Amino acid sequence: MAKYWLKYSKGEAIRFISHLDILRAFERSFRRGNIPVEYTQGFNKRPRLSFATPLSLGVTSDGEYVEIALAEDLSEKELADSLNDVLPEGLKINGAKKLSKKMPTLGSLVQAARFEVFTQSEISSLNVTTFLDKKDVIITRTSKRKTRDINIRPLVFEIKQKSKGLSFLIAQGSEQNLRPSELLTSLDVTNYQLHKNETYFLYGENLVTPFQWLEKTEM
C-alpha cells in the first residue's frame, strides 16, 4: 500500500457544493480513472481518504489537501495527471507527494490558514485597526450542546487590507479553530466572497505548507 498527499483547488464552478459532494467526486473519479485506490474493510467499503479540513459551502480554495492510499505504486505525476483527466470542472490536483514513512493525519497537523475576502464595498480601515489593537475580542459561539464566549483575538495572526477586501491568516485545526465568518462579523464585513489561499502546519516555530513540512520531516 502506498500513501500520497494531494494538493487540490476548488474553483468557482463548484463553489456551492458541499464537502460530502467533494468526497463523492473523488470516489467517482477513482473509478472513472481506474486508479488503484485502497478500500476500507467491512461491509460498506470506502476509498481510504483523509481530508485536512472540510471547506465551507460557498468558499473557493487553492490550498486544500487530502491523503489517499493506493493498492499499488504510481508516480506522483501519473497520479495527478490521471485524476485531473477525470475530475469534474472546478476540481484540480495541483501537486502530489508520496509518503516515504508513516505520518500523522493531515487533520491533526493543521494549525492555520490564509484567506482572502472580496467585497464590492470598502472595508473600514478603522475597524481593522481597532481590532488589531485590542487584546481581547469576545464573541459568543453557539453549538448544538452549549453556548460559550471565546476570545478570538489570539486566533488572528495577521490582517492586511487590500483595495477590494482583506487578506488574513487565522488559526485553524483541531486544537484552535476560528471560522472566517466569525472574524468578518467582528469587522462588520458583509456581502463578501471568500477564497482560501493556503493551509499551514507548524514546523518548529514557523508556519509552513504541508508539502514544505513533508520535505523537512522526511530529510
N, C-alpha and C positions, 0 to 999 in steps of 0.2 A: 504493500500500500504506500502510495506517495501523497504527500500533502503540499498544498500550494496556497499562498496568499495572493488574491487578486484585487487590484485596484480598479474601480469602475465608476462611471459617471451616470447620473440620472438627469436626462435633458428635459427641455420644455415640453416635448411631445407626450411625456408620461408624468408630468408634474403632479397630476391629481390621482395617480394610482397608489394604492396602499403598500405597506411593507410586505404584507401577505401576497399581494399580486406580484411584487418583485421576486419573492421566493418561488412562486409558481412559474414565472417567466424563465427563471434559471432552470428549474426542473424540466420544463418543456424543451428548452434549448439543449440540455444534455442529451435528451432522446433524439432530437432532430439532427444534432451534430455527431451522433454515435460516439459520444465522449464516454470513456470507461469509468464513470463515476462509481465510487464505493457506496453501498447502501447499508443502512442500519439493519440490525437483526430483528426478528419478530414477525408478527402477522402483518402489520402495516409498515412495510419497508419504505424508507425515505432516503434520498441522497444525503450524504454526510456534508452538511453545510453549516457554517457558523459565521454569523454576521458580527461585525464590530459594534455597530449601533443601528437601531431602526431609524429611518428618516421620516420625519413628519410629513403628513399629506400636504401637498402644495409647495414643497421645498425642492429645488433643484440642487445638484451637487456635482462637483468634480473630485470629491475626496472620500468615496465610500470603499469599504474593504469587506471581503468575505474569504473565509478559509474553506477550501474544498479538499476532499480526499478522493483519489483515483485508485482504481484497482490495478493499474499499470502505469509505468512512467511515460510522460510526454515531455517534450522540451517546453520551456516557458513560452517561446514564440508560437509553437504549434498549438498549445492550449489556448492562448489568447486569440490567435487567428481563427481557430475552429469555432470558438464561442462567438466572436464578432460576426462570423458568416451567418449565424442563425439567431442571434439575439434580436428582439423587436426594436423598432426605431425608438431612440431615446435612451437605450441602454448600451453602453460601450465599455469594453475592457481596455484600460489604459496602461496596464502593466501586470506582470505575473512574476512571482518569486517562489521557487521550490524550496521547501524547508529541508535543511540538512540534519536536523535533530528535533526532538520533541520540544515544543514551545507552549507557553501559556496560551489560553484562549484569547482571541482578539478583544473580546468584550472586557476581559479583566485588565487589559493593558491601557485602554483608552483613558486619557487624562484631560484632553482639551480639544476644542475645535474652533476653526476660524470661519466666520460667516460674513457675508455682505448683504446689506439690505438696500433696496432701491425704492425710492418714493417719487411721486410727482410733485410733492410739496416740500418746501425747505424744512429741514430739521433744525430745531432751536439749538444753537451752539451753547447758549446759556444753560439749557437742560443738561447737556453733555458735561460741561464744565462743573456744574453743581453736583452732578452725580459722582464724578471722579474725585471731587474734593471731600466727599463725605467718607467717614469711616464705617458707617452703618447705613444700609438701605434695607428696611424691613418690608417684606411682602407676606401676604397670607397665602399659603398653599393648601388647597383642599383636595383630598383624595377620597376614595370610597369609604375608608375606615375612619379618617380623622381630618381635622383642620389644625394647622400649626403655622406659627410665624417663623420665618427664616431670614437671616441676613444674607443678601445676595451680593453685597459689595465685595467680599473677598473672592467671589467666584468670577469676577470680571477682571481679566488681566490687562486688557487694552481696548481702547475705543479710538478710532480715527475717523474724523469727519471727512466726507467726500462731497463732490459737487452735487450729487443727487442721491445721497444716502450716507451709510456708515459702513465701516469695516470693524469687526470686533472679535476678540479672542476670549473665549469663556471656558469655564470648567465643564467638562462632560465626562460621563463614565459611571461606573458602578458605585464609587465612593462619594463623589460630589458631582452633582449634575444640575446645571442651570438651563432652563428652556429659553431659547432666544426670545420667545414671546413675552416671557417674564421681564427680561431686560428692556425690551422695546416698550412695554406698557409703562415701566418706570420712567422711561424717557419721553413718554407721551407721543410715541410714534404710531401712526395708524395708516391704513391703506398702503401697505408695503408688499414687496415681493422679496422673498428670502432665498439666498443661494449659499450653499456650504462650499467653502474652498478646500479645506483640508482637515484631516483627523490627526491628532498628535498623541504620542506616547511620551513617557518620561524616561530619559536616559541620563543617569546622574542627576544633575540639577537643571538639565536642558530639555526643552520640548523638541522632539524630532518626529518626522513622519514615520509610519510603520515600516516602510522599506529601509529608511535610514537606521531605524532601531534594529532591524534584522541584520543589516550589514555589520553593525557594531557588535552585536551579540554573537554573531557566527564567526567573527575574526579569531 
